[in-house]
């Protein structure tokens, strides 16, 4: 699989115009996207918008046909795959290197946008009004990119990219809220997966349940699952796992004669101090204090 370290090689080898800047590319795609059949990774962030008539894009592990207009976000070194792409309407792709962000607040702030770690079937689907907003920002980025650059160009472009990301965060929140049935289903399936983990005896053979494992069982990326659960329940995936674990721990302490060490092992903890710290954080008492309270 090809890995691109330079933006020029990424674009030119895939049939796109050479970039105007070595660390930034702003390209409009209409009717046909000339990437052909490709599979690669790169050192670049990608922001894309497209309505696909045929073919597909895959990034990360999942394929999605993008029938509706959608935005996608890809982080450096994440797998990108293009197959037989034909764009139904205008789209765009923006590539930029992390070094392009150096010295700008976005260099650190971009890491807070979880959607760069979402899978392609978790793309952001825009309403017509939202499309207008994003296209308005893109037009400003493109105009600044294609005109004669000066000392203000990079700051202006990054300001508009930052706005795109902030709007995307807002629109994803709307998408979570509008998909209440899907959210409820995901919360239910998440809880079912946790319950099944203990029912099947996995803690003693596979250890503690993980966000990655739960996300995989639900065919979601870990970041998307956590964001969706946070929106629906106010708790992240790891927080819900901890709550579930301590609930099971309290039940075992109350209903068995196991020692605290045996209880921790039965739940999948290999480190007793870690179990004790987590228990006290959630309950306000150490496991031994809680057991004495129960006995009394």
N, C-alpha and C positions, 0 to 999 in steps of 0.2 A: 504494500500500500504506500502511495506517495505521500510524503510530508513536505509541505512548502514552508520554507523559512523566509523567503522574500515575497513581497506582494506582487512584484512584476512577474515572477515565474508562475505564481498562482493564477494570475489573470491571463497572461499571454498564452501559456500552455493549454488553457481551457477555452481559448477563442474569444476572449474579451479584450477591450482596449487596454493598453498599458496605463498604469495609474499616473495621475498628475503629481502625486506625492509618494515618496517611498514607503510611508507608513499609513496612508489613507487612500481608499478608493470609494468613489460614489458613482454607482452605475444604475441607469434606468433600463429595465428589461421590458420589451413590448413584443407581443405575439409569440416570438420564439426565443427561448433562452439558450444560447449556444454552448452550454456546458457539456452537452452530450452525455454519454454514460461514463460517470467518473466516481471514484471513491478515494477520499483523501483526508488528511488532517493538515492543520496549519498552525502558525503562531498568532493567529488573528481572531479578534472578536468579529462576529457577523450579526448584522441586523437586516432582516429581509421582510419584504411584503410582496405577496403574490396571490393570484387566483389561477390555479392550474387547470388546464383543460384536459391534459393527459400526462401520463408518467407520474413519477413520485420523487419526493425528497426524503431521505432518511438521515437523521443525525442522532447520535447516541445509539440506542438499541432498537428504536421503534420506527415503523413506516406509517406514513399518513398521507392520504391522497389530496388534502388541501382543496376540497371542492369549493369551500367558501373562502372569501378573502381573509387572509390570516397573516399575522406577524410571527416571525420566528427569530429566536435569539440563540446564538451559538458561542461558546467560550473557546479560547485557544486549546488546541490539541484534542478537541472533540471530533469524532468521526463524522464526516459529511459525505453523503452519497446522492448522486443525481442520476436518474434513469428516464430517458425519452421525454424530457420536459417540453411541454408546449404551454405557454402562458395565455390564458383567456383574455386578460386585460393587462393594462400597464402594471408593472411591479418595479421594485427596486432592491438593490443589495448594497449595503455599506460594510466594507471591511476596514478595520483599523487595528493597529498594533498597540499593545500595552504601553510601549515606549512613547506613543503619540500622546498619551495621557500624562506623562511625567511632568510633575510640577503643578498639575491642575487638581483641584479637589476630587474630580471624577476618578482619578487614579485609585483612590481608596474607596470612594463611594460606590463604584460600579460593582464591588463585591457584595453589596447588600441586596442587589437585584437578583433574587433567586431564580427568575425565569431563564437566566443564562444556563442553568443546569436542568431545565425541564427537558422532557423528551418531545419529539416532533408531534405526537398525538395530543400534546398538551399546549398546542399553539394558541395564540391569542386571536380570537375571531372578532373582527371589528364591525360595529354598526355603521351605516352610511355616514352618520354625523362624525363618528370617531375616525373613519377613513379620511374625511376632509381635514380634520385636525392634523393627522399624521402626514398627509400629503402636503399640507401647508408648511410644516416644519421641514419636510424633505426638500421642497422647492427652495427654501432658504439655504439649506446646507449645500444643495447642488449649485445654486447661484454663487455662493462664496467659494466653492471648490473650483469652479470653472473660470472665474474671473481672475484677474491678476492678483496673486497673493501679496499681502503686506504683513506688517507686524501684528495686525489685528485679526487676521484670517483664522488662525488656529483657535484663538479664544472665542471668536464668534461661532465657529463650527462646533466646538465642544459645548458651548452653551446650548445650542440647538439639539445636539445629541443628548445632552443631559435632560432637556425638555421631553424628547421622545421617550426616554426611559421613565421619566416621572409619569407621563401620560399612560405609558404601558402598564405601570404599576396600578394606576387608578382604574384602567380598563380591565385589568385582570381581576381586580376586586369586584367590579360590576359583573364580570363573567362568573365568578364564584357565586355571587348572590343570585344571579339569574338561573343558575343551575342547581337550585335547591334540592331537587329530587336526586340528582347525581351526587351532591354533597352528602345528603342523608344516607344514600346507598353506600358511599365510601366509608362513612363513619361506622355504619352497621357492619360492613364487611371487615373493616379494620378490627373492630371488637371481636368479631367471630374468629378472625385469624389468630388473635391473641389467645382467645379461649381454647382454640384447637391446638395451639402450641403446647399448652399445659395438659390438655386431655390426651394428646398423643405421646406424652412423656418426653418431649424434646429437650426440656431444660437439663435433664440428667445426661443426655447423649450429645446434644448440640450446644448447650449453654444458654445464655440469655437471648431472648428475642431481640432483634436489631431493627432499626428503621429501614435499612437496606433490604433485609429479609422480608419485612412486612410489605414494603413497597413492591418488591418483586412479585409477591404472591397476588398483589392487586393490579399488576401490570402498569404501575406508575413509577415515575422517578421519585427518589427519596425527597427531593426538595419540593416537588409539586404536592406530594402527599402531605408533607408537613405544613405547607402553606394552606392547603385546603382544609386540613383539620383545625389549624389555628383560626381560620376564618369562621368555621362552623362551631367549634367548641371553646375557643379561647385558649386552647392548649396545643403545643406542638406534638409531633409524633413521639419524640423521646419522652416528653412530659407525661403523655398518656400511657406509654409503656411503663414508666416508673410508678404511676398511680396504680396501674393494674398489678404490678409486681408486689407492691406493698400491701395491696388489698389481699392478694393471695397469701402473703407472708402472715398477715394478721389472722387470717382464717386458719392457717396451719398451726400457728402458735396456740390459738384457742382450742383447736380440735384434736391435737395430738400431743404425745409425750416426747416428741423429738427435741433434742437440744437445739440451741440457736444455730450452731454449726451445721447440724443435719438439715435444719429448715433452709438455711441459705443454700446448701448444696442441692437440695431438692428443687429449688427454684432456678438453679443454673448459675449461681454465684460461685466463682472460684476464689474470690477474695473476701474473707469474712469482714475485715475492716470497712471495705467499700459497702457491703450490705448494711452494716451497722450505721454508717454515715448517712446512707440514703434513707434508711428506715427512720432515723431520728429527724432528718430534714422533713420528711413527709408527715410523721406522726407527732413529733415533738418530744418523744421519749425514745430511749435506746431499746433495742429488742428485749434485753433482760429486764429493764424497768417495766416495759409493757407486759411481759410474761408474769412478773410478780404482781402487777395490778390485776391481771386476769385471775390469777390463782386466789388472790385475796378477795 
